[in-house]
Amino acid sequence: MRYCLAPGETRLFGSERGCAEFEQRVLRFPESSEERVNDADDEVLYVLSGRATATLGTERRELAPGSAAFVAHGTTWRVDEVDGLEVLSVLVREPLPAQGHAVLDVAGSEADTATAGRQFRLLATPEVGCASVTQFVGYIPVGRAPDHFHTYDEVVYVLEGEGTLHIGGETAALEPGSAVHLPARLVHCLENTGPGEMQVLGVFRPAGSPAEAYYPDGTRAQY
């Protein structure tokens, strides 16, 4: 069956591209939306640009760049008072039991440290009711970390900066808007080629810490 995109929607990863755990999309709202609800999948959102007022369930919240949201399956949401809103959406297939929603802001999250001097800020996590996944913004300094793998399945979206993805001796250029799917245990490396910091938005399952990584021989990466 051919997949049909809704107006204003760009599909990045899904089952047809080997990503069974997630569906990663960019949603664009030129105006107020009708009420939306997904009875099967949880959804995590991140505002890339623009502004709006969102109604999640019965709660109204302001959205701006850096805002994030978790919407459990069966929870309604819509946007009003829209000003060029563009959102990265990740649908979570067959989620763990969860209810309700949460709205977060990257500026209100404390930074933590991962390998090779990299930092991250957590957004949607089990602590705010998002049982299935962890959503975070990662901050990558110029340079290349050692090759490593994770035990979780992840989709990544480049927010700022330029770099190179290294997998199995092959490379691919990265820039703002690039999307990557990293299956669990795939050995890889993301290099920031500069000149400035690279920022990425990651969503992975099972939920945990973005700092958990392993070298190709299975030893835990140090940071």
Secondary structure as the mmCIF struct_conf table of DSSP 4:
data_model
#
loop_
_struct_conf.conf_type_id
_struct_conf.id
_struct_conf.beg_label_comp_id
_struct_conf.beg_label_asym_id
_struct_conf.beg_label_seq_id
_struct_conf.end_label_comp_id
_struct_conf.end_label_asym_id
_struct_conf.end_label_seq_id
HELX_LH_PP_P HELX_LH_PP_P1 LEU A 5 ALA A 6
TURN_TY1_P TURN_TY1_P1 PRO A 7 GLY A 8
STRN STRN1 GLU A 9 PHE A 13
HELX_RH_3T_P HELX_RH_3T_P1 SER A 15 ARG A 17
TURN_TY1_P TURN_TY1_P2 GLY A 18 GLY A 18
BEND BEND1 GLU A 21 GLU A 21
STRN STRN2 PHE A 22 PHE A 29
BEND BEND2 PRO A 30 GLU A 31
STRN STRN3 ARG A 36 ARG A 36
BEND BEND3 ASP A 39 ALA A 40
STRN STRN4 ASP A 42 LEU A 56
TURN_TY1_P TURN_TY1_P3 GLY A 57 THR A 58
STRN STRN5 GLU A 59 LEU A 63
TURN_TY1_P TURN_TY1_P4 PRO A 65 GLY A 66
STRN STRN6 SER A 67 VAL A 71
TURN_TY1_P TURN_TY1_P5 HIS A 73 GLY A 74
STRN STRN7 TRP A 77 VAL A 92
BEND BEND4 ARG A 93 GLU A 94
HELX_LH_PP_P HELX_LH_PP_P2 PRO A 95 LEU A 96
BEND BEND5 PRO A 97 PRO A 97
BEND BEND6 GLY A 100 GLY A 100
STRN STRN8 HIS A 101 ASP A 105
HELX_RH_3T_P HELX_RH_3T_P2 VAL A 106 GLY A 108
BEND BEND7 SER A 109 SER A 109
HELX_LH_PP_P HELX_LH_PP_P3 GLU A 110 GLU A 110
STRN STRN9 ALA A 111 THR A 113
HELX_RH_3T_P HELX_RH_3T_P3 THR A 115 GLY A 117
STRN STRN10 GLN A 119 LEU A 122
BEND BEND8 ALA A 124 ALA A 124
HELX_RH_3T_P HELX_RH_3T_P4 PRO A 126 VAL A 128
TURN_TY1_P TURN_TY1_P6 GLY A 129 GLY A 129
BEND BEND9 SER A 132 SER A 132
STRN STRN11 THR A 134 ILE A 140
BEND BEND10 VAL A 142 VAL A 142
STRN STRN12 GLY A 143 ARG A 144
HELX_LH_PP_P HELX_LH_PP_P4 ALA A 145 ASP A 147
STRN STRN13 HIS A 148 PHE A 149
BEND BEND11 THR A 151 TYR A 152
STRN STRN14 ASP A 153 GLU A 160
STRN STRN15 GLY A 163 ILE A 167
TURN_TY1_P TURN_TY1_P7 GLY A 168 GLY A 169
STRN STRN16 GLU A 170 LEU A 174
TURN_TY1_P TURN_TY1_P8 PRO A 176 GLY A 177
STRN STRN17 ALA A 179 LEU A 182
TURN_TY1_P TURN_TY1_P9 ALA A 184 ARG A 185
STRN STRN18 HIS A 188 HIS A 188
STRN STRN19 CYS A 189 ASN A 192
BEND BEND12 GLY A 194 GLY A 196
STRN STRN20 MET A 198 ARG A 205
BEND BEND13 PRO A 206 PRO A 206
TURN_TY1_P TURN_TY1_P10 PRO A 210 ALA A 211
STRN STRN21 TYR A 214 TYR A 214
TURN_TY1_P TURN_TY1_P11 PRO A 216 ASP A 217
BEND BEND14 GLY A 218 GLY A 218
HELX_LH_PP_P HELX_LH_PP_P5 THR A 219 THR A 219
STRN STRN22 ARG A 220 ARG A 220
HELX_LH_PP_P HELX_LH_PP_P6 ALA A 221 GLN A 222
#
